[in-house]
Every structure is written in C-alpha cells, then in structure tokens.
Amino acid sequence: MAQAEKTVRLQKIIARSGFASRRKAEELIQHGLVTVNGETVMTLGTKVNPTIDHIKVEGRHLKSRPPDMFLMLNKPLGYISTLHDPAGRPTIKALVPKPSIRLFPVGRLDYDSEGLLLLTNNGDIAQACLHPAHHVHKTYLVKIKGILEEPEIQKLRHGLMLEDGQTAPAKVKKAGKAAANSWVEITIHEGRKHQVKRMFEQIGHPVIRLKRVQFGPLNLGTLPPGQTRYLTDKEANDLRHLLIAPKSPRLAIHQPIKRTEKLPTSRPAGQSRPRSPHPNSMRSKSTPAPAGTTGQGARRGYIDQAIKRSKNSPKSEPVDQFWPRQGNPKPTRRKKAISTPGTTNKARPRRPGVISQSRFKSKT
C-alpha cells in the first residue's frame, strides 16, 4: 500500500523533470519513445515509481526532479503569453532567459495586454494559482472610454450577467481621470476569458489599455517592461502557502446560533435550577459559601445547603432558622402586652370595661 501511494503517472513525471510539457510527454508516450525498466510503454496514465523504476525518454535517462524556480516578467504589448506560437507571432520566450530548467507561464495575458506574468516549473503551485477554489486575486489598472459614474461602479461591485453567467463581486475604485477617459483599478479572483474587457463593455465603457499590477501575493512594483526577476524567498513561500488552505475572498460573517445546537450549561442536562420555598426568603450572612465556587455557582451552593437543612431539620426549629416552617409560610408578629401602673409585664392584657376579679377576693 505504501508503494502504491508513491506511484505517479508517467507523463506527469516527464513534465516535472523539465524535459517537455505534459501534452508533449503524452505524444512521446504514444509514439513509443518512452521506456520503463527497458520496456516500451505506450499506454497513457501508466503509473510508475520514480524512485525505483528506470525511465528513459528518447534513449536518455530522466533526471531527478529539479528545485522549484519562480520568475516574474513584466510583459509588454505585442507578445503572446506562450512559449510557442504556430502563427509565428512573437512570444515571451524571447524575453525570458534560457535557464537549464524549463519554465512555463501561469495564466495568460492577451496580445494587447501588459503587466505581471509568473513563470515556474512547479505544476502544483501553478494549478493552485488558477483554481477557483483558492480565490487568488488579480488586480488590473484599466483605461476605459468615457467617465465612469457611481451607479456603474456599483454594478461592477455587485456582479454583472455575461454570456457565460454571473460574475463574482469585484473591488473597484477610480485611479484617475482624463479629459474624456477614466483610469480604474479593479480586482477579481475569477479567470474567465477576456473577463475584465467584457465587464466594462457590458456597462458601455470599452477598454483602451489593460495592465496587471498584482497577482496573488506578488506585486509588479517598479520592474521595467520586458524585464524579468527571480522571486524572493518570502514571495516563493507565499505562493507555496496556497497549497495549504484555500483563501476565501468573503469576510467572515457571524451566523446566528441554530436551535439544534446545544448551548454550554453550568449544570447537567435535565436538572432544573433549584428555587427557594418562599420568594421573600433571604440568605443568612453567617452561612459560608461552598469551597471552590464563585459568582452564580456560590449562590446556587447556598440554596442547595439551605434546602438540605430544611429537609433534615426537626419540627421545633430555632427562632433564627434560615427557612420558615412549611406549615406557616408567613411569619406572625407577637402581640405586645399592655401594662398598667402597679403591675408587672407578666400581667394579662387588660380589656376595657372588664373589672379585674382580684378586687373581689376576700381576705382570709
């Protein structure tokens, strides 16, 4: 099983080695010019292990996979973004130095477009830069006919309906204004054919000039037209990060909590909050809080202890009991005794109109 995971398609190994493109490698396999361990292979999709199998193309051994190489080109007008053109038009191959490793362009710029163009030998990174799931942003400086108004900018920001479907929202801002034309900076993450030109034509402003100034984490900067430079280590690592996790262009929006989701509780599920027997009862200040509890937990601890004491307490409770008796939920006030001169406080209360019987007792 471990050996099966290391096997790779034969045409992909040839393309990685820099010998030819993947399409050219498929043609070499079909013409019987590729051998694996001395046997000719003519079936596309054949998987081999490059660390064990001996592969030859046109009688020459394939070299091991070369290191990654990244090159930035400021493409001028009048060049095709390819290494070979059957029509004989000038290509970017004349502008790129001839290293020992074969480089290919990532994406395309039209014949009448200019700006940043990336070249590399890493097919995985090139695929990540172009795949819609990674949402790699591309920024263009565009010169259009006419003056761009605010309602038209809002249409671009919300997306337009083109022949091949609705476009994703774009970032648009004005970059300058001439007498009869406008400069606009627009950022998109889709890769449709002639997308920027078709978007401005849809709102009635044909494109006069188009220049790409940013591609993902790469910025064109002050690189002169027709010149190239190798990427720095930081720029190359930023491109490799695209293989780790796709980047979403939308901002994170806090979604409302669904009713099916369980909220965290401070007590076990199914256990209701304990309530006091009497709503007007108060906690005694002298009752200590349970150990290890604070805030609401301490308050619940007081209530739990009080309920436990009320259940286990005898019928004759002391006067300063925390909870009142169950049979007498409302405390009663003791009547104040009425005292008269010459009597003690222990005398019975005197009612008006009643003569005390002690006056009629005879002396013996």
BASENU-54509 format. One record per residue (C-alpha): x, y, z. Coordinates in steps of 0.25 Angstrom, whole numbers, padded with zeros to 4 digits, always signed. Last residue first. Layout:
<torros>
XYZ
...
</torros>
This chain:
<torros>
-0236+0140+0420
-0237+0153+0411
-0248+0153+0402
-0245+0153+0386
-0254+0163+0380
-0242+0172+0375
-0235+0161+0368
-0246+0159+0359
-0241+0170+0350
-0252+0179+0345
-0255+0178+0330
-0260+0190+0322
-0247+0192+0314
-0238+0179+0313
-0226+0178+0321
-0215+0169+0316
-0210+0158+0326
-0199+0162+0335
-0185+0158+0332
-0180+0172+0330
-0182+0175+0344
-0194+0183+0351
-0194+0195+0359
-0197+0204+0347
-0203+0197+0336
-0196+0188+0325
-0202+0185+0311
-0195+0173+0305
-0190+0174+0291
-0195+0164+0281
-0185+0155+0275
-0183+0157+0260
-0186+0145+0250
-0177+0139+0240
-0183+0135+0227
-0180+0121+0222
-0186+0115+0234
-0188+0100+0231
-0174+0099+0223
-0167+0106+0234
-0158+0118+0231
-0144+0116+0225
-0131+0121+0231
-0135+0117+0245
-0133+0129+0255
-0144+0125+0264
-0140+0111+0266
-0147+0100+0259
-0157+0090+0266
-0161+0081+0255
-0146+0076+0253
-0137+0080+0241
-0134+0069+0231
-0142+0075+0219
-0139+0090+0223
-0124+0087+0224
-0123+0081+0210
-0131+0092+0204
-0122+0102+0211
-0109+0095+0206
-0114+0095+0192
-0118+0110+0192
-0104+0114+0197
-0098+0106+0187
-0106+0112+0176
-0101+0126+0180
-0087+0121+0180
-0088+0116+0166
-0094+0129+0162
-0082+0136+0166
-0071+0127+0172
-0070+0113+0176
-0057+0105+0180
-0062+0103+0195
-0076+0105+0198
-0080+0118+0203
-0081+0121+0218
-0095+0124+0225
-0093+0136+0234
-0100+0145+0224
-0113+0137+0224
-0119+0136+0211
-0132+0143+0209
-0146+0138+0207
-0156+0146+0200
-0159+0136+0189
-0162+0125+0199
-0158+0110+0196
-0145+0115+0189
-0143+0110+0175
-0133+0100+0170
-0130+0101+0155
-0135+0089+0147
-0126+0077+0144
-0129+0071+0130
-0115+0073+0125
-0104+0075+0136
-0101+0089+0141
-0093+0101+0137
-0099+0100+0122
-0092+0101+0109
-0102+0103+0098
-0106+0091+0089
-0108+0094+0074
-0122+0090+0069
-0127+0104+0071
-0117+0109+0061
-0107+0120+0066
-0108+0132+0057
-0096+0133+0047
-0084+0143+0050
-0080+0147+0036
-0065+0144+0032
-0061+0153+0020
-0062+0148+0006
-0050+0145-0002
-0048+0131+0003
-0033+0126+0003
-0031+0111+0000
-0022+0104+0010
-0008+0098+0009
-0005+0099-0006
-0007+0114-0006
+0004+0115+0005
+0014+0111-0006
+0012+0124-0013
+0015+0132+0000
+0027+0123+0001
+0032+0128-0013
+0029+0142-0009
+0037+0141+0004
+0049+0134-0003
+0050+0145-0013
+0045+0143-0027
+0054+0144-0039
+0054+0156-0048
+0050+0159-0062
+0050+0171-0071
+0041+0174-0084
+0034+0186-0077
+0042+0191-0065
+0040+0185-0051
+0036+0196-0042
+0026+0189-0034
+0019+0177-0040
+0013+0171-0027
+0012+0157-0024
+0003+0151-0013
-0008+0148-0022
-0005+0154-0036
-0003+0169-0035
-0001+0180-0046
-0008+0175-0058
-0009+0185-0069
-0020+0188-0078
-0022+0199-0088
-0033+0204-0097
-0045+0196-0090
-0059+0199-0095
-0068+0206-0086
-0083+0203-0088
-0087+0195-0076
-0085+0182-0082
-0072+0186-0089
-0066+0188-0076
-0069+0174-0072
-0065+0168-0085
-0051+0175-0084
-0049+0170-0070
-0054+0155-0073
-0045+0153-0086
-0046+0138-0084
-0051+0135-0070
-0041+0134-0058
-0048+0138-0046
-0042+0146-0034
-0045+0160-0038
-0039+0173-0034
-0041+0186-0042
-0033+0199-0042
-0040+0209-0052
-0034+0220-0061
-0044+0229-0068
-0046+0235-0082
-0051+0248-0088
-0042+0259-0082
-0034+0249-0073
-0038+0243-0059
-0030+0235-0049
-0030+0222-0041
-0045+0221-0038
-0048+0209-0029
-0054+0195-0032
-0054+0182-0024
-0061+0171-0031
-0073+0163-0028
-0074+0150-0035
-0078+0150-0050
-0092+0144-0054
-0092+0134-0065
-0085+0130-0078
-0091+0141-0087
-0089+0152-0076
-0098+0156-0064
-0091+0166-0056
-0086+0166-0041
-0089+0174-0029
-0076+0183-0029
-0077+0184-0044
-0092+0189-0044
-0088+0199-0032
-0077+0205-0041
-0087+0207-0052
-0096+0215-0042
-0084+0223-0037
-0080+0228-0051
-0069+0224-0060
-0065+0235-0070
-0063+0231-0084
-0054+0221-0091
-0046+0212-0082
-0032+0211-0076
-0031+0199-0067
-0021+0196-0056
-0022+0182-0052
-0022+0174-0039
-0023+0159-0038
-0028+0152-0026
-0025+0137-0024
-0038+0131-0020
-0033+0117-0016
-0045+0109-0020
-0045+0116-0034
-0032+0108-0038
-0022+0117-0045
-0012+0120-0034
-0013+0106-0029
-0011+0099-0042
+0002+0107-0044
+0006+0103-0030
+0004+0089-0033
+0011+0090-0047
+0024+0095-0041
+0033+0099-0053
+0030+0114-0052
+0027+0126-0059
+0018+0138-0054
+0013+0149-0062
+0011+0164-0057
+0007+0174-0067
+0003+0176-0081
-0010+0174-0090
-0011+0175-0105
-0007+0161-0108
-0015+0156-0096
-0009+0152-0083
-0009+0137-0079
-0009+0128-0067
+0004+0123-0060
+0015+0123-0071
+0024+0111-0073
+0039+0109-0069
+0048+0098-0074
+0060+0097-0065
+0074+0099-0071
+0071+0114-0071
+0069+0122-0084
+0066+0136-0080
+0051+0140-0083
+0048+0151-0093
+0049+0143-0106
+0041+0132-0100
+0030+0143-0097
+0025+0140-0111
+0026+0148-0124
+0016+0143-0134
+0019+0131-0143
+0005+0126-0145
+0008+0113-0138
+0012+0121-0126
+0022+0115-0116
+0026+0119-0102
+0013+0125-0098
+0007+0138-0093
+0008+0145-0107
+0015+0158-0109
+0011+0171-0115
+0010+0180-0102
+0020+0178-0091
+0020+0166-0081
+0027+0170-0068
+0032+0156-0064
+0034+0149-0051
+0041+0136-0050
+0040+0125-0040
+0048+0112-0039
+0046+0100-0031
+0057+0090-0030
+0059+0079-0041
+0052+0066-0040
+0063+0055-0043
+0068+0054-0057
+0061+0045-0067
+0070+0035-0074
+0072+0037-0089
+0068+0028-0100
+0057+0036-0106
+0051+0037-0092
+0057+0027-0082
+0051+0023-0068
+0057+0014-0058
+0047+0010-0047
+0051+0011-0033
+0050+0025-0028
+0041+0030-0040
+0030+0020-0036
+0022+0017-0048
+0007+0019-0052
+0002+0017-0067
-0008+0028-0070
-0006+0028-0085
-0002+0014-0090
+0010+0013-0100
+0021+0008-0090
+0033+0002-0096
+0040-0008-0087
+0055-0006-0082
+0051-0003-0068
+0041+0008-0073
+0043+0012-0087
+0038+0025-0094
+0039+0027-0109
+0027+0019-0113
+0019+0029-0121
+0008+0029-0111
+0018+0032-0100
+0025+0044-0107
+0011+0050-0110
+0007+0049-0096
+0020+0056-0092
+0017+0067-0101
+0004+0069-0094
+0010+0069-0081
+0021+0079-0085
+0035+0074-0088
+0048+0070-0082
+0046+0079-0069
+0047+0067-0060
+0033+0070-0055
+0027+0068-0069
+0033+0055-0070
+0028+0051-0057
+0014+0056-0060
+0014+0047-0073
+0017+0035-0065
+0006+0036-0055
+0011+0035-0041
+0013+0024-0032
+0017+0027-0017
+0004+0023-0011
+0004+0009-0018
+0018+0007-0010
+0011+0009+0003
+0000+0000+0000
</torros>
